[in-house]
Amino acid sequence: MHEAEGRWQGCHCLLSELCPALVPCPEPSRSSAAVLSSHSALGVFQLLDCARFKTDSTPILHVLHVHLHSTSSVVHRVAVTSLATLSEKPEQAKAMLLQGLLPDVMQQLQDDDCDVLKAALTILSNVLGVLDRQTAGVTALQLLKMLLPLFENASSCVRKLSILLCRDVMRVPFRSHKKQMRKDVKRSLLPLFFHLHDSDSSVAQASKEAVVEAAKFLRWQRFQKLLETEQIWKAGKCMLKRSRSRLEDYLHQSLLYLQSPQEPLREAAVRFIGLTGEQLKDGCKEKILVINEALQNMESDSSPLVSSLALEMKQVLYEACEEPPASSFLPALWRRLRRAGRRGIPNQLV
């Protein structure tokens, strides 16, 4: 309740700053129906107060739905935030479904505004809890794909909320589309695994809950046990062994994390590349060239450790390209990294 009240106050403050002429009334003098005629910031501002009292929410939801498409960033933000507060009550969350708000709320996940994203994630989390089983399955399948980009959001709050919603999505009982859901869960595994190392502890904890839920969904009992007992890198090796068909996909996913603004994630990506090398059997010259190009940007990394490891890998890649590999270049890369560790690179990363 305190969080919901905070959102109301935040909306009031936002509109008060941007629209100084607007002064909130402790109790609205007009009915919510009368307010419907206004499509201005003033109309939404008064609706905020109307929604706090025992009035029919149907016209309020209608107006807020309309304002989800407002070209005014202020009105748009207030509309989404107001819906987030209303959705805290199960009956209001169900009313949103009846009015067809779900597709438009999901569309908000593509917004760049952190406040809009946080509000949309809150709404979706609340609505997911009141969906019937059939609708929940279809919605969960759509959500999982839309949530993945938000794991890398600059806002730690957005990262945490999106990962927790991902966790909840994997708890939905599926009657159909199970094969597609397993595929999408596997695709989310590595991002969740990397965010176990997130610099924000709340995001790291959310990632642990989500990746454990993924292990339960996939029925990977050993992987689950290793995660729950904090044996993270043993869990990483276990994940690779259980997903041999996805090794190359995991390798390319890890390359993306070499560009992460978070040093712990870049370090984790470097180590994971080494772990992947232990599992791959055959090398591919074309892939080596692609990876080498990606690593080139790491030479000037702000972290001396990451930079040193990137240079080591690039040299191995260069040698592999110069001579046709008889076996995979990645085992050679792993051996090179281990030798680098003996020359002074911390053991936890080799």
Secondary structure, 3 states (H helix, E strand, C coil): CHHHHHHHHHHHHHHHHHCCCCCCCCCCCCCHHHHCCCCCHHHHHHHHHHCCCCCCHHHHHHHHHHHCCCCCHHHHHHHHHHHHHHCCCHHHHHHHHHCCCHHHHHHHHHCCCHHHHHHHHHHHHHHHCCCCHHHHHHHHHHHHHHHHHHHHCCCHHHHHHHHHHHHHHHCCCCCCCHHHHHHHHHHHHHHHHHHHHCCCHHHHHHHHHHHHHHHHHHCCHHHHHHHHCCCHHHHHHHHHHHCHHHHHHHHHHHHHHHHCCCHHHHHHHHHHHHHHHHHCCCCCHHHHHHHHHHHHCCCCCCCHHHHHHHHHHHHHHHHHHHCCCCCCHHHHHHHHHHHHHHCCCCHHHC
